[in-house]
Amino acid sequence: MYKAVGSRGSRVSRVLWMLEELGQPYEFVEVKLRSPEAYALNPSGKVPILIDGELIVTDSAAICFYLADKHADKGMGADRNS
């Protein structure tokens, strides 16, 4: 299960939307920007953060690209065969 880390009103909403659209189970962990919890996962202290097992992905756009690629069968990513 994915873990989406961020604060309400931040760009974590993009990540949550993407997970919902993909139909993937996730846990939302609310942490504030530049909090000790955020720094523990991202040296810049910025959110959102996606945790997928041992992998940590930061930046909402990067997270959405990662999810689209990982779940390419759902058709949310770019068609690379065009």
Phi, psi and omega per residue, in radians:
M1 nan 2.448 3.103
Y2 -1.319 2.690 3.009
K3 -2.159 2.071 3.105
A4 -1.778 2.156 -3.054
V5 -2.016 2.266 3.119
G6 3.020 -3.033 3.123
S7 -2.029 2.513 3.131
R8 -1.017 2.442 -3.105
G9 1.535 -0.052 3.088
S10 -1.695 -3.054 3.136
R11 -1.262 0.028 3.029
V12 -1.057 -0.401 3.114
S13 -1.049 -0.594 3.080
R14 -1.099 -0.749 -3.112
V15 -1.166 -0.783 3.120
L16 -1.093 -0.726 3.098
W17 -1.044 -0.792 -3.123
M18 -1.091 -0.767 3.111
L19 -1.089 -0.702 3.089
E20 -1.110 -0.809 3.140
E21 -1.073 -0.610 3.127
L22 -1.410 -0.186 -3.128
G23 1.217 0.552 -3.100
Q24 -1.717 2.420 3.075
P25 -1.253 2.537 3.141
Y26 -2.702 2.828 3.008
E27 -2.019 2.326 3.068
F28 -1.737 2.199 3.110
V29 -2.026 2.031 -3.097
E30 -1.501 2.086 3.035
V31 -2.381 2.652 -3.133
K32 -1.496 2.652 3.042
L33 -0.958 2.353 3.104
R34 1.004 0.533 3.037
S35 -1.521 2.863 3.084
P36 -0.971 -0.630 3.127
E37 -1.151 -0.692 3.120
A38 -1.186 -0.760 3.109
Y39 -1.088 -0.538 3.126
A40 -1.141 -0.447 -3.106
L41 -1.843 -0.416 -3.081
N42 -2.486 2.081 -3.095
P43 -0.983 -0.411 3.114
S44 -1.474 -0.227 -3.126
G45 1.338 0.142 -3.100
K46 -1.535 2.673 3.042
V47 -2.143 2.694 0.268
P48 -1.498 2.875 3.104
I49 -2.385 2.383 3.047
L50 -1.994 2.294 3.065
I51 -1.963 2.171 3.111
D52 -2.213 1.578 -3.060
G53 1.166 -2.072 3.127
E54 -1.553 -0.194 -3.078
L55 -1.521 2.341 3.063
I56 -2.083 2.179 3.130
V57 -2.076 2.336 3.118
T58 -2.067 2.864 -3.126
D59 1.405 2.159 -3.032
S60 -1.049 -0.693 3.131
A61 -1.152 -0.771 3.125
A62 -1.096 -0.692 3.127
I63 -1.105 -0.791 -3.130
C64 -1.131 -0.696 3.055
F65 -1.091 -0.765 3.118
Y66 -1.016 -0.854 -3.123
L67 -1.128 -0.711 3.127
A68 -1.094 -0.737 3.111
D69 -1.172 -0.756 -3.100
K70 -1.146 -0.562 -3.119
H71 -2.020 0.818 -3.083
A72 -0.982 -0.498 3.135
D73 -1.101 -0.296 3.139
K74 -1.494 -0.150 3.062
G75 1.311 0.418 -3.126
M76 -1.617 -0.170 -3.090
G77 -1.729 -3.138 3.100
A78 -1.266 2.533 3.066
D79 -1.412 1.824 -3.065
R80 -1.462 -0.017 3.117
N81 -1.661 0.037 -3.114
S82 -1.495 nan nan
